[in-house]
């Protein structure tokens, strides 16, 4: 069985300031995780976040729950 490769993308809300992350949501069904990496370091480490934790993170972002104080 072949292993699926991540299809990386950045949010459309990302700016050009260089503080962006990329995610690969195409692997959720196969692995139950969302890989996350620094968009400036494409060969660097990847953090695998559980799908439920990533969904909660996105929900909190949209609700403004993670705004800087």
mmCIF file as Biopython writes it, N, C-alpha, C and O atoms, coordinates in Angstrom:
data_model
#
loop_
_atom_site.group_PDB
_atom_site.id
_atom_site.type_symbol
_atom_site.label_atom_id
_atom_site.label_alt_id
_atom_site.label_comp_id
_atom_site.label_asym_id
_atom_site.label_entity_id
_atom_site.label_seq_id
_atom_site.pdbx_PDB_ins_code
_atom_site.Cartn_x
_atom_site.Cartn_y
_atom_site.Cartn_z
_atom_site.occupancy
_atom_site.B_iso_or_equiv
_atom_site.auth_seq_id
_atom_site.auth_asym_id
_atom_site.pdbx_PDB_model_num
ATOM 1   N N  . UNK A ? 1  ? 0.842   -1.178 0.000  1.0 0.0 1  A 1 
ATOM 2   C CA . UNK A ? 1  ? 0.000   0.000  0.000  1.0 0.0 1  A 1 
ATOM 3   C C  . UNK A ? 1  ? 0.885   1.238  0.000  1.0 0.0 1  A 1 
ATOM 4   O O  . UNK A ? 1  ? 1.818   1.332  0.797  1.0 0.0 1  A 1 
ATOM 5   N N  . UNK A ? 2  ? 0.604   2.180  -0.876 1.0 0.0 2  A 1 
ATOM 6   C CA . UNK A ? 2  ? 1.401   3.404  -0.977 1.0 0.0 2  A 1 
ATOM 7   C C  . UNK A ? 2  ? 0.996   4.387  0.113  1.0 0.0 2  A 1 
ATOM 8   O O  . UNK A ? 2  ? -0.174  4.474  0.486  1.0 0.0 2  A 1 
ATOM 9   N N  . UNK A ? 3  ? 1.966   5.115  0.612  1.0 0.0 3  A 1 
ATOM 10  C CA . UNK A ? 3  ? 1.705   6.147  1.612  1.0 0.0 3  A 1 
ATOM 11  C C  . UNK A ? 3  ? 1.384   7.451  0.890  1.0 0.0 3  A 1 
ATOM 12  O O  . UNK A ? 3  ? 2.099   7.865  -0.022 1.0 0.0 3  A 1 
ATOM 13  N N  . UNK A ? 4  ? 0.296   8.089  1.315  1.0 0.0 4  A 1 
ATOM 14  C CA . UNK A ? 4  ? -0.104  9.346  0.694  1.0 0.0 4  A 1 
ATOM 15  C C  . UNK A ? 4  ? 0.830   10.466 1.139  1.0 0.0 4  A 1 
ATOM 16  O O  . UNK A ? 4  ? 1.223   10.535 2.304  1.0 0.0 4  A 1 
ATOM 17  N N  . UNK A ? 5  ? 1.179   11.341 0.202  1.0 0.0 5  A 1 
ATOM 18  C CA . UNK A ? 5  ? 2.039   12.488 0.497  1.0 0.0 5  A 1 
ATOM 19  C C  . UNK A ? 5  ? 1.185   13.672 0.928  1.0 0.0 5  A 1 
ATOM 20  O O  . UNK A ? 5  ? 0.063   13.836 0.449  1.0 0.0 5  A 1 
ATOM 21  N N  . UNK A ? 6  ? 1.709   14.501 1.831  1.0 0.0 6  A 1 
ATOM 22  C CA . UNK A ? 6  ? 0.949   15.676 2.242  1.0 0.0 6  A 1 
ATOM 23  C C  . UNK A ? 6  ? 0.816   16.695 1.113  1.0 0.0 6  A 1 
ATOM 24  O O  . UNK A ? 6  ? 1.763   16.938 0.365  1.0 0.0 6  A 1 
ATOM 25  N N  . UNK A ? 7  ? -0.360  17.278 1.002  1.0 0.0 7  A 1 
ATOM 26  C CA . UNK A ? 7  ? -0.609  18.389 0.063  1.0 0.0 7  A 1 
ATOM 27  C C  . UNK A ? 7  ? -0.653  19.658 0.906  1.0 0.0 7  A 1 
ATOM 28  O O  . UNK A ? 7  ? -1.690  19.991 1.480  1.0 0.0 7  A 1 
ATOM 29  N N  . UNK A ? 8  ? 0.461   20.355 0.979  1.0 0.0 8  A 1 
ATOM 30  C CA . UNK A ? 8  ? 0.614   21.509 1.856  1.0 0.0 8  A 1 
ATOM 31  C C  . UNK A ? 8  ? -0.099  22.740 1.305  1.0 0.0 8  A 1 
ATOM 32  O O  . UNK A ? 8  ? -0.105  22.970 0.096  1.0 0.0 8  A 1 
ATOM 33  N N  . UNK A ? 9  ? -0.699  23.527 2.194  1.0 0.0 9  A 1 
ATOM 34  C CA . UNK A ? 9  ? -1.259  24.816 1.798  1.0 0.0 9  A 1 
ATOM 35  C C  . UNK A ? 9  ? -1.231  25.783 2.967  1.0 0.0 9  A 1 
ATOM 36  O O  . UNK A ? 9  ? -1.214  25.387 4.132  1.0 0.0 9  A 1 
ATOM 37  N N  . UNK A ? 10 ? -1.225  27.072 2.620  1.0 0.0 10 A 1 
ATOM 38  C CA . UNK A ? 10 ? -1.283  28.158 3.611  1.0 0.0 10 A 1 
ATOM 39  C C  . UNK A ? 10 ? -2.675  28.747 3.583  1.0 0.0 10 A 1 
ATOM 40  O O  . UNK A ? 10 ? -3.350  28.721 2.554  1.0 0.0 10 A 1 
ATOM 41  N N  . UNK A ? 11 ? -3.098  29.272 4.698  1.0 0.0 11 A 1 
ATOM 42  C CA . UNK A ? 11 ? -4.385  29.942 4.788  1.0 0.0 11 A 1 
ATOM 43  C C  . UNK A ? 11 ? -4.434  31.147 3.854  1.0 0.0 11 A 1 
ATOM 44  O O  . UNK A ? 11 ? -3.424  31.809 3.616  1.0 0.0 11 A 1 
ATOM 45  N N  . UNK A ? 12 ? -5.605  31.414 3.339  1.0 0.0 12 A 1 
ATOM 46  C CA . UNK A ? 12 ? -5.777  32.616 2.508  1.0 0.0 12 A 1 
ATOM 47  C C  . UNK A ? 12 ? -5.659  33.881 3.350  1.0 0.0 12 A 1 
ATOM 48  O O  . UNK A ? 12 ? -5.542  34.979 2.806  1.0 0.0 12 A 1 
ATOM 49  N N  . UNK A ? 13 ? -5.690  33.733 4.679  1.0 0.0 13 A 1 
ATOM 50  C CA . UNK A ? 13 ? -5.537  34.874 5.583  1.0 0.0 13 A 1 
ATOM 51  C C  . UNK A ? 13 ? -4.074  35.172 5.883  1.0 0.0 13 A 1 
ATOM 52  O O  . UNK A ? 13 ? -3.773  36.161 6.550  1.0 0.0 13 A 1 
ATOM 53  N N  . UNK A ? 14 ? -3.166  34.336 5.404  1.0 0.0 14 A 1 
ATOM 54  C CA . UNK A ? 14 ? -1.738  34.551 5.648  1.0 0.0 14 A 1 
ATOM 55  C C  . UNK A ? 14 ? -1.290  35.831 4.963  1.0 0.0 14 A 1 
ATOM 56  O O  . UNK A ? 14 ? -1.745  36.169 3.870  1.0 0.0 14 A 1 
ATOM 57  N N  . UNK A ? 15 ? -0.383  36.532 5.636  1.0 0.0 15 A 1 
ATOM 58  C CA . UNK A ? 15 ? 0.166   37.737 5.015  1.0 0.0 15 A 1 
ATOM 59  C C  . UNK A ? 15 ? 1.570   37.440 4.516  1.0 0.0 15 A 1 
ATOM 60  O O  . UNK A ? 15 ? 2.025   36.298 4.588  1.0 0.0 15 A 1 
ATOM 61  N N  . UNK A ? 16 ? 2.243   38.431 4.023  1.0 0.0 16 A 1 
ATOM 62  C CA . UNK A ? 16 ? 3.589   38.236 3.490  1.0 0.0 16 A 1 
ATOM 63  C C  . UNK A ? 16 ? 4.658   38.537 4.525  1.0 0.0 16 A 1 
ATOM 64  O O  . UNK A ? 16 ? 5.821   38.730 4.170  1.0 0.0 16 A 1 
ATOM 65  N N  . UNK A ? 17 ? 4.291   38.579 5.787  1.0 0.0 17 A 1 
ATOM 66  C CA . UNK A ? 17 ? 5.241   38.890 6.847  1.0 0.0 17 A 1 
ATOM 67  C C  . UNK A ? 17 ? 6.169   37.752 7.218  1.0 0.0 17 A 1 
ATOM 68  O O  . UNK A ? 17 ? 7.105   37.947 7.993  1.0 0.0 17 A 1 
ATOM 69  N N  . UNK A ? 18 ? 5.928   36.565 6.680  1.0 0.0 18 A 1 
ATOM 70  C CA . UNK A ? 18 ? 6.825   35.446 6.934  1.0 0.0 18 A 1 
ATOM 71  C C  . UNK A ? 18 ? 6.498   34.632 8.163  1.0 0.0 18 A 1 
ATOM 72  O O  . UNK A ? 18 ? 7.227   33.692 8.478  1.0 0.0 18 A 1 
ATOM 73  N N  . UNK A ? 19 ? 5.424   34.956 8.873  1.0 0.0 19 A 1 
ATOM 74  C CA . UNK A ? 19 ? 5.055   34.205 10.077 1.0 0.0 19 A 1 
ATOM 75  C C  . UNK A ? 19 ? 3.889   33.282 9.759  1.0 0.0 19 A 1 
ATOM 76  O O  . UNK A ? 19 ? 2.828   33.385 10.376 1.0 0.0 19 A 1 
ATOM 77  N N  . UNK A ? 20 ? 4.077   32.381 8.802  1.0 0.0 20 A 1 
ATOM 78  C CA . UNK A ? 20 ? 2.998   31.518 8.343  1.0 0.0 20 A 1 
ATOM 79  C C  . UNK A ? 20 ? 3.316   30.057 8.624  1.0 0.0 20 A 1 
ATOM 80  O O  . UNK A ? 20 ? 4.474   29.653 8.737  1.0 0.0 20 A 1 
ATOM 81  N N  . UNK A ? 21 ? 2.256   29.291 8.731  1.0 0.0 21 A 1 
ATOM 82  C CA . UNK A ? 21 ? 2.388   27.841 8.813  1.0 0.0 21 A 1 
ATOM 83  C C  . UNK A ? 21 ? 1.632   27.253 7.633  1.0 0.0 21 A 1 
ATOM 84  O O  . UNK A ? 21 ? 0.762   27.895 7.045  1.0 0.0 21 A 1 
ATOM 85  N N  . UNK A ? 22 ? 1.983   26.022 7.305  1.0 0.0 22 A 1 
ATOM 86  C CA . UNK A ? 22 ? 1.279   25.276 6.271  1.0 0.0 22 A 1 
ATOM 87  C C  . UNK A ? 22 ? 0.691   24.038 6.916  1.0 0.0 22 A 1 
ATOM 88  O O  . UNK A ? 22 ? 1.259   23.493 7.863  1.0 0.0 22 A 1 
ATOM 89  N N  . UNK A ? 23 ? -0.450  23.593 6.405  1.0 0.0 23 A 1 
ATOM 90  C CA . UNK A ? 23 ? -1.094  22.381 6.902  1.0 0.0 23 A 1 
ATOM 91  C C  . UNK A ? 23 ? -1.382  21.463 5.722  1.0 0.0 23 A 1 
ATOM 92  O O  . UNK A ? 23 ? -1.438  21.900 4.573  1.0 0.0 23 A 1 
ATOM 93  N N  . UNK A ? 24 ? -1.560  20.191 6.029  1.0 0.0 24 A 1 
ATOM 94  C CA . UNK A ? 24 ? -1.888  19.190 5.003  1.0 0.0 24 A 1 
ATOM 95  C C  . UNK A ? 24 ? -3.107  18.408 5.481  1.0 0.0 24 A 1 
ATOM 96  O O  . UNK A ? 24 ? -2.975  17.354 6.102  1.0 0.0 24 A 1 
ATOM 97  N N  . UNK A ? 25 ? -4.282  18.929 5.189  1.0 0.0 25 A 1 
ATOM 98  C CA . UNK A ? 25 ? -5.509  18.296 5.678  1.0 0.0 25 A 1 
ATOM 99  C C  . UNK A ? 25 ? -5.889  17.044 4.896  1.0 0.0 25 A 1 
ATOM 100 O O  . UNK A ? 25 ? -6.812  16.332 5.293  1.0 0.0 25 A 1 
ATOM 101 N N  . UNK A ? 26 ? -5.205  16.764 3.803  1.0 0.0 26 A 1 
ATOM 102 C CA . UNK A ? 26 ? -5.537  15.577 3.008  1.0 0.0 26 A 1 
ATOM 103 C C  . UNK A ? 26 ? -5.197  14.270 3.719  1.0 0.0 26 A 1 
ATOM 104 O O  . UNK A ? 26 ? -5.609  13.204 3.262  1.0 0.0 26 A 1 
ATOM 105 N N  . UNK A ? 27 ? -4.465  14.324 4.814  1.0 0.0 27 A 1 
ATOM 106 C CA . UNK A ? 27 ? -4.072  13.095 5.510  1.0 0.0 27 A 1 
ATOM 107 C C  . UNK A ? 27 ? -4.973  12.743 6.689  1.0 0.0 27 A 1 
ATOM 108 O O  . UNK A ? 27 ? -4.740  11.735 7.357  1.0 0.0 27 A 1 
ATOM 109 N N  . UNK A ? 28 ? -5.997  13.552 6.958  1.0 0.0 28 A 1 
ATOM 110 C CA . UNK A ? 28 ? -6.859  13.325 8.122  1.0 0.0 28 A 1 
ATOM 111 C C  . UNK A ? 28 ? -7.524  11.955 8.057  1.0 0.0 28 A 1 
ATOM 112 O O  . UNK A ? 28 ? -7.506  11.222 9.046  1.0 0.0 28 A 1 
ATOM 113 N N  . UNK A ? 29 ? -8.106  11.594 6.924  1.0 0.0 29 A 1 
ATOM 114 C CA . UNK A ? 29 ? -8.828  10.328 6.819  1.0 0.0 29 A 1 
ATOM 115 C C  . UNK A ? 29 ? -7.912  9.127  7.043  1.0 0.0 29 A 1 
ATOM 116 O O  . UNK A ? 29 ? -8.308  8.156  7.689  1.0 0.0 29 A 1 
ATOM 117 N N  . UNK A ? 30 ? -6.709  9.188  6.520  1.0 0.0 30 A 1 
ATOM 118 C CA . UNK A ? 30 ? -5.785  8.054  6.624  1.0 0.0 30 A 1 
ATOM 119 C C  . UNK A ? 30 ? -5.095  7.957  7.977  1.0 0.0 30 A 1 
ATOM 120 O O  . UNK A ? 30 ? -4.849  6.858  8.473  1.0 0.0 30 A 1 
ATOM 121 N N  . UNK A ? 31 ? -4.780  9.115  8.584  1.0 0.0 31 A 1 
ATOM 122 C CA . UNK A ? 31 ? -3.955  9.085  9.796  1.0 0.0 31 A 1 
ATOM 123 C C  . UNK A ? 31 ? -4.631  9.676  11.029 1.0 0.0 31 A 1 
ATOM 124 O O  . UNK A ? 31 ? -4.181  9.444  12.151 1.0 0.0 31 A 1 
ATOM 125 N N  . UNK A ? 32 ? -5.711  10.440 10.832 1.0 0.0 32 A 1 
ATOM 126 C CA . UNK A ? 32 ? -6.362  11.094 11.968 1.0 0.0 32 A 1 
ATOM 127 C C  . UNK A ? 32 ? -5.599  12.291 12.489 1.0 0.0 32 A 1 
ATOM 128 O O  . UNK A ? 32 ? -5.895  12.808 13.566 1.0 0.0 32 A 1 
ATOM 129 N N  . UNK A ? 33 ? -4.601  12.735 11.710 1.0 0.0 33 A 1 
ATOM 130 C CA . UNK A ? 33 ? -3.798  13.886 12.130 1.0 0.0 33 A 1 
ATOM 131 C C  . UNK A ? 33 ? -3.726  14.929 11.027 1.0 0.0 33 A 1 
ATOM 132 O O  . UNK A ? 33 ? -3.961  14.643 9.853  1.0 0.0 33 A 1 
ATOM 133 N N  . UNK A ? 34 ? -3.390  16.157 11.441 1.0 0.0 34 A 1 
ATOM 134 C CA . UNK A ? 34 ? -3.153  17.255 10.505 1.0 0.0 34 A 1 
ATOM 135 C C  . UNK A ? 34 ? -1.698  17.671 10.671 1.0 0.0 34 A 1 
ATOM 136 O O  . UNK A ? 34 ? -1.345  18.264 11.691 1.0 0.0 34 A 1 
ATOM 137 N N  . UNK A ? 35 ? -0.847  17.375 9.698  1.0 0.0 35 A 1 
ATOM 138 C CA . UNK A ? 35 ? 0.534   17.820 9.769  1.0 0.0 35 A 1 
ATOM 139 C C  . UNK A ? 35 ? 0.622   19.346 9.628  1.0 0.0 35 A 1 
ATOM 140 O O  . UNK A ? 35 ? -0.088  19.945 8.820  1.0 0.0 35 A 1 
ATOM 141 N N  . UNK A ? 36 ? 1.498   19.961 10.418 1.0 0.0 36 A 1 
ATOM 142 C CA . UNK A ? 36 ? 1.698   21.413 10.402 1.0 0.0 36 A 1 
ATOM 143 C C  . UNK A ? 36 ? 3.202   21.668 10.313 1.0 0.0 36 A 1 
ATOM 144 O O  . UNK A ? 36 ? 3.990   21.011 10.994 1.0 0.0 36 A 1 
ATOM 145 N N  . UNK A ? 37 ? 3.597   22.626 9.469  1.0 0.0 37 A 1 
ATOM 146 C CA . UNK A ? 37 ? 5.027   22.961 9.354  1.0 0.0 37 A 1 
ATOM 147 C C  . UNK A ? 37 ? 5.191   24.464 9.156  1.0 0.0 37 A 1 
ATOM 148 O O  . UNK A ? 37 ? 4.247   25.169 8.798  1.0 0.0 37 A 1 
ATOM 149 N N  . UNK A ? 38 ? 6.394   24.931 9.393  1.0 0.0 38 A 1 
ATOM 150 C CA . UNK A ? 38 ? 6.773   26.325 9.178  1.0 0.0 38 A 1 
ATOM 151 C C  . UNK A ? 38 ? 6.931   26.545 7.676  1.0 0.0 38 A 1 
ATOM 152 O O  . UNK A ? 38 ? 7.677   25.821 7.016  1.0 0.0 38 A 1 
ATOM 153 N N  . UNK A ? 39 ? 6.238   27.535 7.139  1.0 0.0 39 A 1 
ATOM 154 C CA . UNK A ? 39 ? 6.302   27.764 5.694  1.0 0.0 39 A 1 
ATOM 155 C C  . UNK A ? 39 ? 7.660   28.268 5.218  1.0 0.0 39 A 1 
ATOM 156 O O  . UNK A ? 39 ? 7.945   28.233 4.021  1.0 0.0 39 A 1 
ATOM 157 N N  . UNK A ? 40 ? 8.500   28.734 6.140  1.0 0.0 40 A 1 
ATOM 158 C CA . UNK A ? 40 ? 9.837   29.207 5.766  1.0 0.0 40 A 1 
ATOM 159 C C  . UNK A ? 40 ? 10.865  28.081 5.782  1.0 0.0 40 A 1 
ATOM 160 O O  . UNK A ? 40 ? 11.967  28.244 5.258  1.0 0.0 40 A 1 
ATOM 161 N N  . UNK A ? 41 ? 10.517  26.938 6.378  1.0 0.0 41 A 1 
ATOM 162 C CA . UNK A ? 41 ? 11.461  25.835 6.522  1.0 0.0 41 A 1 
ATOM 163 C C  . UNK A ? 41 ? 10.798  24.555 6.014  1.0 0.0 41 A 1 
ATOM 164 O O  . UNK A ? 41 ? 10.371  23.712 6.804  1.0 0.0 41 A 1 
ATOM 165 N N  . UNK A ? 42 ? 10.715  24.419 4.702  1.0 0.0 42 A 1 
ATOM 166 C CA . UNK A ? 42 ? 9.970   23.326 4.096  1.0 0.0 42 A 1 
ATOM 167 C C  . UNK A ? 42 ? 10.539  21.945 4.373  1.0 0.0 42 A 1 
ATOM 168 O O  . UNK A ? 42 ? 9.821   20.950 4.264  1.0 0.0 42 A 1 
ATOM 169 N N  . UNK A ? 43 ? 11.802  21.867 4.725  1.0 0.0 43 A 1 
ATOM 170 C CA . UNK A ? 43 ? 12.411  20.570 5.036  1.0 0.0 43 A 1 
ATOM 171 C C  . UNK A ? 43 ? 12.583  20.373 6.536  1.0 0.0 43 A 1 
ATOM 172 O O  . UNK A ? 43 ? 13.180  19.391 6.976  1.0 0.0 43 A 1 
ATOM 173 N N  . UNK A ? 44 ? 12.061  21.306 7.313  1.0 0.0 44 A 1 
ATOM 174 C CA . UNK A ? 44 ? 12.187  21.228 8.772  1.0 0.0 44 A 1 
ATOM 175 C C  . UNK A ? 44 ? 11.193  20.267 9.388  1.0 0.0 44 A 1 
ATOM 176 O O  . UNK A ? 44 ? 10.531  19.502 8.687  1.0 0.0 44 A 1 
ATOM 177 N N  . UNK A ? 45 ? 11.096  20.316 10.700 1.0 0.0 45 A 1 
ATOM 178 C CA . UNK A ? 45 ? 10.223  19.382 11.416 1.0 0.0 45 A 1 
ATOM 179 C C  . UNK A ? 45 ? 8.745   19.632 11.114 1.0 0.0 45 A 1 
ATOM 180 O O  . UNK A ? 45 ? 8.340   20.739 10.759 1.0 0.0 45 A 1 
ATOM 181 N N  . UNK A ? 46 ? 7.961   18.576 11.265 1.0 0.0 46 A 1 
ATOM 182 C CA . UNK A ? 46 ? 6.512   18.627 11.068 1.0 0.0 46 A 1 
ATOM 183 C C  . UNK A ? 46 ? 5.858   18.212 12.375 1.0 0.0 46 A 1 
ATOM 184 O O  . UNK A ? 46 ? 6.246   17.219 12.990 1.0 0.0 46 A 1 
ATOM 185 N N  . UNK A ? 47 ? 4.867   18.979 12.790 1.0 0.0 47 A 1 
ATOM 186 C CA . UNK A ? 47 ? 4.100   18.668 13.995 1.0 0.0 47 A 1 
ATOM 187 C C  . UNK A ? 47 ? 2.794   18.025 13.557 1.0 0.0 47 A 1 
ATOM 188 O O  . UNK A ? 47 ? 2.030   18.626 12.802 1.0 0.0 47 A 1 
ATOM 189 N N  . UNK A ? 48 ? 2.529   16.804 14.025 1.0 0.0 48 A 1 
ATOM 190 C CA . UNK A ? 48 ? 1.271   16.122 13.719 1.0 0.0 48 A 1 
ATOM 191 C C  . UNK A ? 48 ? 0.283   16.402 14.843 1.0 0.0 48 A 1 
ATOM 192 O O  . UNK A ? 48 ? 0.487   15.981 15.981 1.0 0.0 48 A 1 
ATOM 193 N N  . UNK A ? 49 ? -0.793  17.119 14.514 1.0 0.0 49 A 1 
ATOM 194 C CA . UNK A ? 49 ? -1.822  17.501 15.473 1.0 0.0 49 A 1 
ATOM 195 C C  . UNK A ? 49 ? -3.028  16.602 15.236 1.0 0.0 49 A 1 
ATOM 196 O O  . UNK A ? 49 ? -3.407  16.362 14.089 1.0 0.0 49 A 1 
ATOM 197 N N  . UNK A ? 50 ? -3.632  16.106 16.308 1.0 0.0 50 A 1 
ATOM 198 C CA . UNK A ? 50 ? -4.813  15.262 16.123 1.0 0.0 50 A 1 
ATOM 199 C C  . UNK A ? 50 ? -5.912  16.074 15.436 1.0 0.0 50 A 1 
ATOM 200 O O  . UNK A ? 50 ? -6.019  17.282 15.646 1.0 0.0 50 A 1 
ATOM 201 N N  . UNK A ? 51 ? -6.717  15.413 14.625 1.0 0.0 51 A 1 
ATOM 202 C CA . UNK A ? 51 ? -7.781  16.101 13.894 1.0 0.0 51 A 1 
ATOM 203 C C  . UNK A ? 51 ? -8.751  16.823 14.831 1.0 0.0 51 A 1 
ATOM 204 O O  . UNK A ? 51 ? -9.118  17.962 14.542 1.0 0.0 51 A 1 
ATOM 205 N N  . UNK A ? 52 ? -9.186  16.207 15.949 1.0 0.0 52 A 1 
ATOM 206 C CA . UNK A ? 52 ? -10.089 16.933 16.857 1.0 0.0 52 A 1 
ATOM 207 C C  . UNK A ? 52 ? -9.433  18.169 17.477 1.0 0.0 52 A 1 
ATOM 208 O O  . UNK A ? 52 ? -10.085 19.202 17.626 1.0 0.0 52 A 1 
ATOM 209 N N  . UNK A ? 53 ? -8.158  18.074 17.835 1.0 0.0 53 A 1 
ATOM 210 C CA . UNK A ? 53 ? -7.461  19.224 18.420 1.0 0.0 53 A 1 
ATOM 211 C C  . UNK A ? 53 ? -7.303  20.337 17.390 1.0 0.0 53 A 1 
ATOM 212 O O  . UNK A ? 53 ? -7.444  21.512 17.728 1.0 0.0 53 A 1 
ATOM 213 N N  . UNK A ? 54 ? -7.013  19.988 16.144 1.0 0.0 54 A 1 
ATOM 214 C CA . UNK A ? 54 ? -6.878  20.995 15.097 1.0 0.0 54 A 1 
ATOM 215 C C  . UNK A ? 54 ? -8.224  21.672 14.829 1.0 0.0 54 A 1 
ATOM 216 O O  . UNK A ? 54 ? -8.283  22.888 14.653 1.0 0.0 54 A 1 
ATOM 217 N N  . UNK A ? 55 ? -9.296  20.892 14.798 1.0 0.0 55 A 1 
ATOM 218 C CA . UNK A ? 55 ? -10.634 21.463 14.577 1.0 0.0 55 A 1 
ATOM 219 C C  . UNK A ? 55 ? -10.989 22.442 15.692 1.0 0.0 55 A 1 
ATOM 220 O O  . UNK A ? 55 ? -11.549 23.504 15.423 1.0 0.0 55 A 1 
ATOM 221 N N  . UNK A ? 56 ? -10.671 22.098 16.936 1.0 0.0 56 A 1 
ATOM 222 C CA . UNK A ? 56 ? -10.931 22.990 18.061 1.0 0.0 56 A 1 
ATOM 223 C C  . UNK A ? 56 ? -10.095 24.265 17.945 1.0 0.0 56 A 1 
ATOM 224 O O  . UNK A ? 56 ? -10.592 25.359 18.213 1.0 0.0 56 A 1 
ATOM 225 N N  . UNK A ? 57 ? -8.847  24.129 17.551 1.0 0.0 57 A 1 
ATOM 226 C CA . UNK A ? 57 ? -7.967  25.280 17.343 1.0 0.0 57 A 1 
ATOM 227 C C  . UNK A ? 57 ? -8.554  26.238 16.308 1.0 0.0 57 A 1 
ATOM 228 O O  . UNK A ? 57 ? -8.598  27.447 16.536 1.0 0.0 57 A 1 
ATOM 229 N N  . UNK A ? 58 ? -9.004  25.701 15.171 1.0 0.0 58 A 1 
ATOM 230 C CA . UNK A ? 58 ? -9.585  26.537 14.115 1.0 0.0 58 A 1 
ATOM 231 C C  . UNK A ? 58 ? -10.872 27.199 14.605 1.0 0.0 58 A 1 
ATOM 232 O O  . UNK A ? 58 ? -11.108 28.374 14.324 1.0 0.0 58 A 1 
ATOM 233 N N  . UNK A ? 59 ? -11.697 26.463 15.326 1.0 0.0 59 A 1 
ATOM 234 C CA . UNK A ? 59 ? -12.938 27.027 15.881 1.0 0.0 59 A 1 
ATOM 235 C C  . UNK A ? 59 ? -12.628 28.184 16.823 1.0 0.0 59 A 1 
ATOM 236 O O  . UNK A ? 59 ? -13.275 29.229 16.764 1.0 0.0 59 A 1 
ATOM 237 N N  . UNK A ? 60 ? -11.643 27.997 17.687 1.0 0.0 60 A 1 
ATOM 238 C CA . UNK A ? 60 ? -11.246 29.065 18.618 1.0 0.0 60 A 1 
ATOM 239 C C  . UNK A ? 60 ? -10.695 30.279 17.885 1.0 0.0 60 A 1 
ATOM 240 O O  . UNK A ? 60 ? -10.972 31.415 18.270 1.0 0.0 60 A 1 
ATOM 241 N N  . UNK A ? 61 ? -9.917  30.048 16.833 1.0 0.0 61 A 1 
ATOM 242 C CA . UNK A ? 61 ? -9.393  31.168 16.025 1.0 0.0 61 A 1 
ATOM 243 C C  . UNK A ? 61 ? -10.538 31.970 15.421 1.0 0.0 61 A 1 
ATOM 244 O O  . UNK A ? 61 ? -10.550 33.198 15.494 1.0 0.0 61 A 1 
ATOM 245 N N  . UNK A ? 62 ? -11.495 31.272 14.826 1.0 0.0 62 A 1 
ATOM 246 C CA . UNK A ? 62 ? -12.615 31.956 14.173 1.0 0.0 62 A 1 
ATOM 247 C C  . UNK A ? 62 ? -13.455 32.744 15.173 1.0 0.0 62 A 1 
ATOM 248 O O  . UNK A ? 62 ? -14.018 33.785 14.833 1.0 0.0 62 A 1 
ATOM 249 N N  . UNK A ? 63 ? -13.537 32.245 16.408 1.0 0.0 63 A 1 
ATOM 250 C CA . UNK A ? 63 ? -14.340 32.913 17.446 1.0 0.0 63 A 1 
ATOM 251 C C  . UNK A ? 63 ? -13.584 34.047 18.122 1.0 0.0 63 A 1 
ATOM 252 O O  . UNK A ? 63 ? -14.148 34.754 18.957 1.0 0.0 63 A 1 
ATOM 253 N N  . UNK A ? 64 ? -12.309 34.229 17.770 1.0 0.0 64 A 1 
ATOM 254 C CA . UNK A ? 64 ? -11.506 35.270 18.400 1.0 0.0 64 A 1 
ATOM 255 C C  . UNK A ? 64 ? -10.964 34.879 19.757 1.0 0.0 64 A 1 
ATOM 256 O O  . UNK A ? 64 ? -10.459 35.727 20.493 1.0 0.0 64 A 1 
ATOM 257 N N  . UNK A ? 65 ? -11.061 33.615 20.096 1.0 0.0 65 A 1 
ATOM 258 C CA . UNK A ? 65 ? -10.624 33.136 21.407 1.0 0.0 65 A 1 
ATOM 259 C C  . UNK A ? 65 ? -9.122  33.135 21.608 1.0 0.0 65 A 1 
ATOM 260 O O  . UNK A ? 65 ? -8.653  32.987 22.736 1.0 0.0 65 A 1 
ATOM 261 N N  . UNK A ? 66 ? -8.366  33.294 20.550 1.0 0.0 66 A 1 
ATOM 262 C CA . UNK A ? 66 ? -6.906  33.276 20.664 1.0 0.0 66 A 1 
ATOM 263 C C  . UNK A ? 66 ? -6.285  34.615 20.309 1.0 0.0 66 A 1 
ATOM 264 O O  . UNK A ? 66 ? -5.086  34.696 20.039 1.0 0.0 66 A 1 
ATOM 265 N N  . UNK A ? 67 ? -7.100  35.671 20.310 1.0 0.0 67 A 1 
ATOM 266 C CA . UNK A ? 67 ? -6.572  37.003 20.031 1.0 0.0 67 A 1 
ATOM 267 C C  . UNK A ? 67 ? -5.539  37.396 21.064 1.0 0.0 67 A 1 
ATOM 268 O O  . UNK A ? 67 ? -5.649  37.036 22.236 1.0 0.0 67 A 1 
ATOM 269 N N  . UNK A ? 68 ? -4.523  38.145 20.621 1.0 0.0 68 A 1 
ATOM 270 C CA . UNK A ? 68 ? -3.482  38.612 21.536 1.0 0.0 68 A 1 
ATOM 271 C C  . UNK A ? 68 ? -4.075  39.566 22.570 1.0 0.0 68 A 1 
ATOM 272 O O  . UNK A ? 68 ? -4.979  40.349 22.277 1.0 0.0 68 A 1 
ATOM 273 N N  . UNK A ? 69 ? -3.550  39.479 23.765 1.0 0.0 69 A 1 
ATOM 274 C CA . UNK A ? 69 ? -4.042  40.331 24.848 1.0 0.0 69 A 1 
ATOM 275 C C  . UNK A ? 69 ? -3.321  41.655 24.823 1.0 0.0 69 A 1 
ATOM 276 O O  . UNK A ? 69 ? -3.590  42.520 25.657 1.0 0.0 69 A 1 
#
